[in-house]
Amino acid sequence: MTTGLSPEQLKLQARVRELAAGPVAKRAAEIDRTEQYPWDNVELLKKEKLLGMTIPKQYGGLGGNWLDAVLTIEALSAACSVTGRIAVETNMGAISAVMAYGSEEQKKMAADMVLAGDKPAICITEPEAGSDANGMTTRADKKGNRYVLNGRKHWITGGGVSRLHLIFAKVYDEKGTFEGIGGFLAIRDETKGLKITKREPTMGLRGIPEAVIDFEDMDVPPSALVIPPRGLKKGFADLMNAYNSQRVGAATVALGIAEGAYQLALDWSEKRHQFGRPINEFQGLQWKLAYMSIKLSAAQALVYNAARSGEGGFPDMLLAAQAKVFTSESAIQVVNDALQFFGARGYSRELPLERMARDVRMFTIGGGTAEVLRNVVAGALLKKKLPQNRDGWGKT
Ligand SMILES: Cc1cc2nc3c(=O)[nH]c(=O)nc-3n(C[C@H](O)[C@H](O)[C@H](O)COP(=O)(O)OP(=O)(O)OC[C@H]3O[C@@H](n4cnc5c(N)ncnc54)[C@H](O)[C@@H]3O)c2cc1C
């Protein structure tokens, strides 16, 4: 299915596919059942140099491009979506934001942590501010030569296992004047006031904790500010720019899961006989297979195209949003169809299909919902910032 890959990328893809089909696939069901973060797989990724692939060489990374990371995530996710997500968050998202906007000291620290196996957490969403992230109420007050953070974030991936946290808050100067949204770095267990208060009982992707994190008078120096409220493109815009890589990563996990499920259905359709012949001789299933493969090819083209658009910077916002909407929705359909091929067996926890169906469901939600990303696509096409508040765009 894959086209336009360099010989090195084809080699990388083959190597990760082998790893995925071997030790990674073996652990996937247990990770889901025990809900334990797979530190052994993190070690495996580290050994295979699949962490920090996009970190520039001068900071110890591989200096690879987004497509290298995408190929890795896609192959891993076909076997184990949790391991695929770890590869997203050690190659994209928070780490990429730090590498793009951080100081030398911040870049070095973040790169060292990721290369040692830490999956950074990105803290944006709050109980009352989800899609409308601008509505966040977590605040960072400048007090003398410090910032003091207070507020609550929820659904933070890796809360409790991640050490490095990139936390977004509304920044106020000493007079209490709002300066914009900024991003701060903090290390769990080394920063007083950063508390993991709850683990969410999730439907799928159970090997990575989703947590509520409270910031109670969390005190950090100005050197913790990685995305200043009035930075390169102004705080929140910088974040959204970096987030385009995370969206491509999330779309890739969904793609990988669906490809894994499709392959299982394809193989089973040859093995399983009913009415005296393989079930793949029934046209109803042939057409299903055909449409599944069409969706996967289209999704893969969108994802690779979005990844390629990020050469030398971050993936294009429109292409990343298009890729995430189409891939996340198609992947849910493909996995659901694949499960159907197995009849009752598909509904059993002894096969991976039910886990895949639970895992893949997340991707129209996390990292920007499919509805909100449709707004992003429409806004980019119309070259308008579309008003979402009742009275147009509100002031934050
Ligand atoms: C597994 C998982 C991991 C996550 N990881 C992280 C993380 O690491 N860090 C982090 O900060 N957040 C994380 N999130 C949170 C995620 O980004 C939010 O769930 C998402 O942005 C949606 O916010 P919400 O859940 O509050 O839904 P809401 O914003 O309350 O939306 C509810 C519904 O309304 C729709 N809606 C809202 N606004 C509009 C609109 N303008 N137009 C049309 N429809 C609209 C939505 O699409 C949705 O269907 C994670 C979520 C999940 C499920």
PDBQT file of the ligand as one rigid body, heavy atoms in Angstrom, charges set to zero:
ROOT
HETATM    1  C1  LIG A 401      -7.880   9.210  25.973  1.00  0.00    +0.000 C 
HETATM    2  C2  LIG A 401      -7.794  10.702  25.984  1.00  0.00    +0.000 A 
HETATM    3  C3  LIG A 401      -6.549  11.304  26.140  1.00  0.00    +0.000 A 
HETATM    4  C4  LIG A 401      -6.455  12.687  26.256  1.00  0.00    +0.000 A 
HETATM    5  N1  LIG A 401      -5.210  13.235  26.483  1.00  0.00    +0.000 NA
HETATM    6  C5  LIG A 401      -5.115  14.550  26.741  1.00  0.00    +0.000 A 
HETATM    7  C6  LIG A 401      -3.854  15.121  27.138  1.00  0.00    +0.000 A 
HETATM    8  O1  LIG A 401      -2.837  14.425  27.240  1.00  0.00    +0.000 OA
HETATM    9  N2  LIG A 401      -3.817  16.436  27.427  1.00  0.00    +0.000 N 
HETATM   10  C7  LIG A 401      -4.888  17.237  27.338  1.00  0.00    +0.000 A 
HETATM   11  O2  LIG A 401      -4.766  18.420  27.609  1.00  0.00    +0.000 OA
HETATM   12  N3  LIG A 401      -6.113  16.736  26.963  1.00  0.00    +0.000 NA
HETATM   13  C8  LIG A 401      -6.239  15.412  26.673  1.00  0.00    +0.000 A 
HETATM   14  N4  LIG A 401      -7.461  14.865  26.315  1.00  0.00    +0.000 N 
HETATM   15  C9  LIG A 401      -8.625  15.717  26.295  1.00  0.00    +0.000 C 
HETATM   16  C10 LIG A 401      -9.136  16.014  24.897  1.00  0.00    +0.000 C 
HETATM   17  O3  LIG A 401      -8.261  16.831  24.192  1.00  0.00    +0.000 OA
HETATM   18  C11 LIG A 401     -10.536  16.604  25.044  1.00  0.00    +0.000 C 
HETATM   19  O4  LIG A 401     -11.354  15.538  25.480  1.00  0.00    +0.000 OA
HETATM   20  C12 LIG A 401     -11.109  17.186  23.775  1.00  0.00    +0.000 C 
HETATM   21  O5  LIG A 401     -10.411  18.367  23.423  1.00  0.00    +0.000 OA
HETATM   22  C13 LIG A 401     -12.607  17.502  23.899  1.00  0.00    +0.000 C 
HETATM   23  O6  LIG A 401     -12.892  18.174  25.056  1.00  0.00    +0.000 OA
HETATM   24  P1  LIG A 401     -14.092  17.647  26.007  1.00  0.00    +0.000 P 
HETATM   25  O7  LIG A 401     -13.835  16.220  26.302  1.00  0.00    +0.000 OA
HETATM   26  O8  LIG A 401     -14.173  18.574  27.157  1.00  0.00    +0.000 OA
HETATM   27  O9  LIG A 401     -15.392  17.733  25.122  1.00  0.00    +0.000 OA
HETATM   28  P2  LIG A 401     -16.311  19.032  24.895  1.00  0.00    +0.000 P 
HETATM   29  O10 LIG A 401     -15.459  20.167  24.443  1.00  0.00    +0.000 OA
HETATM   30  O11 LIG A 401     -17.173  19.219  26.095  1.00  0.00    +0.000 OA
HETATM   31  O12 LIG A 401     -17.197  18.566  23.675  1.00  0.00    +0.000 OA
HETATM   32  C14 LIG A 401     -18.391  17.807  23.810  1.00  0.00    +0.000 C 
HETATM   33  C15 LIG A 401     -18.982  17.609  22.429  1.00  0.00    +0.000 C 
HETATM   34  O13 LIG A 401     -19.317  18.881  21.848  1.00  0.00    +0.000 OA
HETATM   35  C16 LIG A 401     -18.687  19.021  20.576  1.00  0.00    +0.000 C 
HETATM   36  N5  LIG A 401     -18.319  20.414  20.364  1.00  0.00    +0.000 N 
HETATM   37  C17 LIG A 401     -17.693  21.262  21.218  1.00  0.00    +0.000 A 
HETATM   38  N6  LIG A 401     -17.487  22.443  20.636  1.00  0.00    +0.000 NA
HETATM   39  C18 LIG A 401     -17.966  22.371  19.372  1.00  0.00    +0.000 A 
HETATM   40  C19 LIG A 401     -18.040  23.259  18.260  1.00  0.00    +0.000 A 
HETATM   41  N7  LIG A 401     -17.559  24.500  18.328  1.00  0.00    +0.000 N 
HETATM   42  N8  LIG A 401     -18.599  22.821  17.104  1.00  0.00    +0.000 NA
HETATM   43  C20 LIG A 401     -19.103  21.546  17.026  1.00  0.00    +0.000 A 
HETATM   44  N9  LIG A 401     -19.054  20.658  18.037  1.00  0.00    +0.000 NA
HETATM   45  C21 LIG A 401     -18.490  21.071  19.190  1.00  0.00    +0.000 A 
HETATM   46  C22 LIG A 401     -17.466  18.115  20.661  1.00  0.00    +0.000 C 
HETATM   47  O14 LIG A 401     -16.992  17.756  19.382  1.00  0.00    +0.000 OA
HETATM   48  C23 LIG A 401     -18.004  16.945  21.461  1.00  0.00    +0.000 C 
HETATM   49  O15 LIG A 401     -18.683  16.063  20.611  1.00  0.00    +0.000 OA
HETATM   50  C24 LIG A 401      -7.596  13.493  26.151  1.00  0.00    +0.000 A 
HETATM   51  C25 LIG A 401      -8.845  12.889  25.943  1.00  0.00    +0.000 A 
HETATM   52  C26 LIG A 401      -8.947  11.512  25.852  1.00  0.00    +0.000 A 
HETATM   53  C27 LIG A 401     -10.293  10.876  25.644  1.00  0.00    +0.000 C 
ENDROOT
TORSDOF 0
